[in-house]
């Protein structure tokens, strides 16, 4: 049981009221620490609530090794967060807030009512009951003489940090209007913290369509297709053609590799399988079948169901000579090259990559800044959608809270 608020000898300051910051606050408060949470917005958890509008995907029920592998190049660094607070334990924690969960057919885990708001309300109620104090409309602008400086509606405010732990959970740079604007990057860089540039993750890409194609097909969904970054396996799913390119769940799943390939080569070629349920020989046989006086477009629609945006993509991405060559056309139906030129702006992305490098950390604490810890999306990791983002945010917040708690208690022991 945590100590009564009035008798708590230690204090912590959490800046950022998203899942990572709130989880750090919970761990610290449960450890007997007096906790104040500061956030730039009028209320906490705004991005969390937005993420829940289409169905609150909390975590995923797939096997551990596959789950950890979703974190790509940073899997080894994120693994301790997931192992210390795995999806099953995260679900139990949610149940403890009075919110039931279920596993969908895709393995994704959702609250039973699919909403984020009831979960957040119950969590905030528990935190307030535990003595956590919230300070809204406090935008952190750095340090001065060891104190934290905030911009508030009433003017500048400072908060002394002597003897306190500070947890920074400021998010990345996607959805700036909800508070995650990356404004913390120069503040930490000025203190010598090694920060990888923030870049879009789980984002769409521009393909530089022709005006004709964009006007005719923008907004059209591509269902029952498969996509692959050239040289990688195909992944089945769906996405949407936009006025400038492509976006959607299947694109997001490949976005890290596509983004990095563009950064390396100036563009990236993805391969689109328009008929993933047909083997190549069947596609070739149907294309080669005599079509009489029918046009090739009519023939493809009749024999293979290729019409609308799928037909438009063939004309957009294939030259006339290749479209007229049955063998090349059949190959394109199974692996249509689509050149992507650039990711969409970071403010449109679901999440961001980059941030404080793990090499700049001693556990969760910033090297060179004793007592300052970081958590959540501001650390240099990324993950696809599907519950992986939130799971790591919860886990990193928990890790930062425990590290800050240990630092405070060990510091007190050294002084006694």
C-alpha positions in Angstrom: 0.0 0.0 0.0 1.3 3.5 -0.9 2.0 6.0 1.9 -0.5 8.8 2.7 0.2 11.8 0.5 1.1 14.1 3.3 3.8 11.8 4.6 5.6 11.0 1.3 9.2 12.2 1.6 10.1 12.1 -2.2 8.7 13.8 -5.2 8.6 13.2 -9.0 7.7 15.4 -11.9 6.2 13.8 -15.0 6.0 15.9 -18.1 3.6 14.5 -20.7 0.1 13.0 -20.0 0.1 10.2 -22.6 0.1 6.5 -21.8 3.9 6.4 -21.0 3.7 9.4 -18.7 0.6 8.2 -16.9 2.1 4.8 -16.4 5.3 6.3 -15.0 3.1 8.4 -12.6 1.2 5.3 -11.5 4.4 3.4 -10.7 5.9 6.3 -8.8 2.8 7.0 -6.8 2.4 3.3 -5.9 6.0 3.4 -4.7 5.2 6.2 -2.2 6.3 9.1 -4.3 4.5 12.4 -4.5 3.8 12.9 -8.2 2.9 16.0 -10.3 2.0 15.6 -14.0 2.4 18.5 -16.3 0.9 18.6 -19.8 0.7 21.3 -22.5 -2.9 20.5 -23.5 -6.1 21.3 -21.7 -6.6 17.6 -20.8 -4.4 14.5 -20.9 -4.4 11.5 -23.2 -5.6 13.4 -26.3 -3.7 11.3 -28.8 -4.7 8.2 -26.9 -8.4 9.2 -27.3 -8.0 9.9 -31.0 -6.3 6.5 -31.5 -9.4 4.9 -30.0 -11.9 6.6 -32.3 -11.7 3.8 -34.9 -11.6 1.1 -32.2 -9.1 1.1 -29.3 -6.4 -1.4 -30.2 -4.5 -1.9 -27.0 -2.2 -4.7 -27.7 -1.8 -8.0 -29.7 -2.2 -11.6 -28.7 0.4 -13.1 -31.1 3.3 -15.3 -29.7 6.0 -13.5 -27.8 8.9 -13.9 -30.3 6.8 -12.7 -33.2 5.5 -9.8 -31.1 8.9 -8.6 -30.1 10.1 -8.9 -33.7 7.6 -6.2 -34.7 10.0 -3.6 -33.2 12.5 -4.2 -36.0 16.0 -2.8 -35.5 15.2 -1.9 -31.9 13.6 -5.2 -30.9 16.5 -6.0 -28.5 16.1 -2.7 -26.8 12.3 -2.8 -26.5 12.2 -6.5 -25.5 12.8 -5.8 -21.7 9.8 -3.4 -21.7 7.6 -6.1 -23.2 8.9 -8.9 -21.0 8.4 -6.8 -17.8 4.8 -5.8 -18.8 3.7 -8.4 -21.5 0.4 -8.2 -23.3 -1.3 -10.6 -20.9 -0.4 -8.6 -17.9 -1.4 -5.4 -19.7 -4.8 -6.9 -20.3 -5.1 -7.8 -16.6 -4.2 -4.2 -15.7 -7.0 -3.0 -17.9 -9.4 -5.4 -16.3 -8.4 -4.0 -13.0 -9.7 -0.6 -14.2 -13.1 -2.2 -14.7 -12.7 -2.5 -18.5 -13.1 -5.9 -20.2 -11.1 -6.8 -23.3 -11.4 -9.3 -26.1 -9.1 -10.7 -28.9 -10.3 -10.0 -32.4 -10.0 -12.4 -35.3 -6.7 -10.7 -36.3 -5.2 -11.2 -32.9 -5.6 -7.6 -32.0 -6.9 -6.9 -28.4 -9.6 -4.3 -27.8 -11.7 -3.1 -24.9 -15.1 -4.7 -25.2 -16.9 -1.4 -26.0 -14.0 -0.6 -28.5 -13.6 2.9 -26.9 -10.6 4.6 -25.2 -12.6 7.2 -23.1 -13.9 4.8 -20.4 -10.5 3.3 -19.9 -8.8 6.8 -19.6 -11.5 8.1 -17.3 -11.1 5.1 -14.9 -7.3 5.4 -15.0 -7.3 9.1 -14.2 -9.8 8.5 -11.4 -7.4 6.0 -9.9 -4.4 8.2 -10.3 -6.1 11.2 -8.6 -7.3 8.9 -5.8 -3.7 7.9 -5.4 -2.7 11.5 -5.0 -1.3 12.3 -8.4 -1.8 16.0 -9.2 -2.3 17.2 -12.7 -1.3 20.6 -14.1 -2.8 21.4 -17.5 -1.8 24.0 -20.1 1.8 23.8 -18.9 4.1 23.7 -21.9 7.6 22.7 -20.9 10.2 25.1 -22.4 13.4 23.8 -20.8 15.5 24.4 -17.7 16.8 27.5 -15.9 19.2 27.3 -13.0 18.1 23.7 -12.4 14.4 24.5 -12.4 11.9 23.3 -15.0 10.3 26.2 -16.9 6.8 26.1 -18.3 4.7 28.4 -20.4 1.2 28.7 -19.0 -1.9 30.9 -19.6 -0.9 32.9 -16.6 2.7 33.4 -17.8 6.0 31.7 -17.2 6.1 29.3 -14.3 9.1 27.5 -12.8 9.2 24.2 -10.8 12.2 23.4 -8.7 13.7 20.0 -9.2 16.1 19.8 -6.2 15.8 16.2 -4.8 13.1 15.3 -7.4 13.1 12.9 -10.3 11.9 14.1 -13.7 10.2 11.8 -16.2 9.9 13.2 -19.7 7.2 11.5 -21.8 6.7 14.1 -24.5 5.8 12.0 -27.5 7.2 12.2 -31.0 6.2 14.7 -33.7 3.0 13.3 -35.2 -0.4 14.9 -34.5 1.2 18.1 -33.3 -2.2 19.6 -32.7 -2.7 17.0 -29.9 0.5 18.0 -28.2 3.2 15.7 -29.8 5.1 18.4 -31.7 8.7 17.4 -31.1 9.5 20.8 -29.6 11.6 19.0 -27.0 14.3 18.0 -29.5 16.4 21.2 -29.4 15.9 21.4 -25.6 17.6 18.0 -25.1 20.1 18.5 -27.9 21.3 21.7 -26.2 22.1 19.6 -23.1 24.2 17.2 -25.2 21.6 14.4 -25.5 22.0 12.4 -28.7 18.7 12.6 -30.6 18.0 10.8 -33.9 16.0 13.1 -36.2 12.2 12.5 -36.0 10.7 11.1 -39.1 7.3 9.8 -40.0 6.3 6.2 -39.2 3.0 4.4 -40.0 2.6 6.9 -42.8 1.4 7.2 -46.4 3.7 7.9 -49.4 3.5 10.0 -52.5 3.6 8.3 -55.9 3.3 11.4 -58.1 0.2 10.2 -60.0 -0.9 11.6 -63.3 -3.7 14.2 -63.0 -6.0 11.8 -64.8 -5.4 8.9 -62.4 -5.6 11.0 -59.3 -8.8 12.7 -60.3 -10.4 9.4 -61.3 -9.3 7.1 -58.5 -8.4 9.2 -55.3 -10.1 7.6 -52.3 -10.5 4.2 -54.0 -9.8 1.2 -51.7 -7.6 -1.7 -52.8 -8.9 -4.8 -51.0 -7.6 -8.3 -51.4 -4.1 -7.3 -52.6 -0.6 -7.9 -51.5 2.4 -5.5 -51.2 6.1 -6.0 -51.0 9.1 -3.8 -50.8 11.3 -4.9 -53.7 13.5 -7.8 -52.4 11.1 -8.6 -49.5 8.2 -11.1 -49.1 4.7 -10.0 -50.0 2.2 -9.1 -47.2 -1.5 -9.4 -47.9 -4.0 -6.7 -46.8 -5.6 -3.5 -48.0 -4.9 0.1 -48.5 -6.3 3.2 -50.2 -5.2 5.3 -53.2 -5.0 8.9 -52.3 -4.8 12.1 -54.5 -1.0 11.9 -54.1 -0.1 8.3 -53.5 -1.1 5.4 -51.1 -1.9 5.0 -47.4 -3.6 2.5 -45.1 -2.9 -0.5 -42.9 -0.9 -2.5 -45.5 1.2 0.5 -46.3 1.8 1.3 -42.7 3.1 -2.3 -42.1 5.8 -1.7 -44.6 6.4 2.0 -44.0 9.7 1.8 -42.1 11.4 -0.1 -44.9 9.9 2.1 -47.6 10.9 5.3 -45.8 14.4 4.0 -45.2 14.8 2.9 -48.9 13.7 6.4 -50.0 16.2 8.0 -47.7 18.9 5.8 -49.1 18.0 5.8 -52.8 15.8 8.8 -53.4 12.8 6.6 -54.1 11.5 3.2 -53.4 9.8 0.6 -55.6 7.1 -1.6 -54.1 5.5 -4.5 -55.9 1.7 -4.8 -55.9 0.0 -8.2 -56.4 -3.4 -7.4 -57.7 -4.5 -11.0 -57.6 -2.9 -12.6 -54.5 -5.4 -15.5 -54.5 -4.4 -16.5 -58.0 -1.2 -18.3 -58.8 1.0 -16.9 -61.6 0.2 -19.7 -64.0 -3.5 -19.2 -63.7 -3.1 -15.5 -64.3 -1.0 -16.1 -67.4 -3.5 -18.7 -68.7 -6.4 -16.2 -68.3 -4.5 -13.3 -69.9 -3.5 -15.6 -72.9 -7.0 -16.9 -73.4 -8.4 -15.8 -76.8 -10.4 -12.6 -76.3 -11.9 -12.1 -79.8 -12.9 -8.5 -80.5 -12.9 -7.5 -76.8 -10.3 -5.0 -75.6 -7.7 -6.2 -73.1 -9.4 -4.1 -70.4 -12.7 -5.9 -71.0 -10.9 -9.2 -71.2 -9.2 -8.7 -67.8 -12.4 -7.6 -66.2 -14.3 -10.7 -67.5 -11.6 -13.3 -66.8 -9.9 -11.9 -63.7 -12.2 -9.2 -62.2 -9.6 -6.5 -62.9 -11.6 -3.2 -63.1 -11.8 0.2 -61.5 -8.7 1.3 -59.6 -6.9 -2.0 -60.3 -7.3 -1.4 -64.0 -6.3 2.2 -63.6 -3.1 1.2 -61.8 -2.1 -1.1 -64.7 -2.4 1.8 -67.1 -0.7 4.2 -64.8 2.3 2.0 -64.0 2.8 0.0 -67.2 4.0 1.4 -70.5 1.8 0.7 -73.5 4.2 -1.9 -74.9 4.2 -3.9 -71.7 0.4 -3.7 -71.4 0.2 -5.1 -74.9 2.5 -8.0 -74.2 0.5 -10.8 -72.5 3.4 -12.3 -70.7 4.6 -9.0 -69.2 1.0 -8.0 -68.4 0.5 -11.3 -66.5 3.7 -10.7 -64.5 2.6 -7.2 -63.7 -0.7 -8.4 -62.4 1.3 -10.4 -59.8 4.0 -7.8 -59.2 3.2 -4.4 -60.5 6.1 -2.0 -59.8 4.9 1.2 -58.0 7.5 3.9 -57.5 7.1 5.9 -54.3 8.9 9.2 -54.0 8.6 10.5 -50.4 6.7 9.9 -47.2 3.8 12.1 -46.3 4.6 14.9 -43.8 5.3 13.8 -40.2 2.2 15.8 -39.0 0.0 13.4 -40.9 1.7 10.2 -39.7 0.2 7.9 -37.0 3.5 7.9 -35.2 7.1 8.9 -35.6 10.5 7.3 -35.5 13.7 8.7 -34.2 14.2 10.4 -30.8 16.5 9.9 -27.9 18.9 7.2 -28.8 19.2 4.2 -26.5 22.9 4.8 -26.5 22.2 8.1 -24.7 20.5 6.3 -21.9 21.6 4.5 -18.7 18.5 2.3 -18.5 15.8 4.9 -18.7 17.9 7.8 -17.4 19.7 10.3 -19.6 23.5 10.1 -19.4 24.8 13.4 -18.1 21.4 14.4 -16.6 21.1 12.6 -13.3 17.5 12.2 -12.2 16.0 12.8 -15.7 14.3 9.9 -17.3 12.6 9.4 -20.7 9.7 7.2 -21.8 7.4 6.5 -24.7 7.5 7.7 -28.3 10.3 10.2 -27.7 12.7 7.3 -27.4 14.2 6.0 -30.7 12.0 3.0 -31.5 9.1 2.4 -33.8 6.5 -0.3 -34.4 3.6 -0.9 -36.8 0.0 -0.4 -35.9 -1.8 -3.3 -34.3 -1.3 -2.7 -30.6 2.5 -2.7 -30.7 2.8 1.1 -30.3 0.7 1.3 -27.2 2.2 -1.8 -25.6 5.7 -0.3 -25.9 4.5 3.1 -24.6 2.9 1.4 -21.5 6.0 -0.7 -21.0 8.5 2.1 -21.4 6.5 4.3 -19.0 6.5 1.5 -16.5 10.3 1.0 -16.9 11.0 4.8 -16.6 8.8 5.0 -13.5 10.6 2.1 -11.8 14.0 3.5 -12.7 13.0 6.9 -11.3 11.6 5.2 -8.2 14.9 3.3 -7.7 16.9 6.4 -8.2 15.0 8.3 -5.6 15.1 5.6 -3.0 18.8 4.8 -3.6 19.6 8.5 -3.4 17.8 8.7 -0.1 19.7 5.6 1.2 23.0 7.2 0.3 22.2 10.3 2.2 21.0 8.6 5.3 
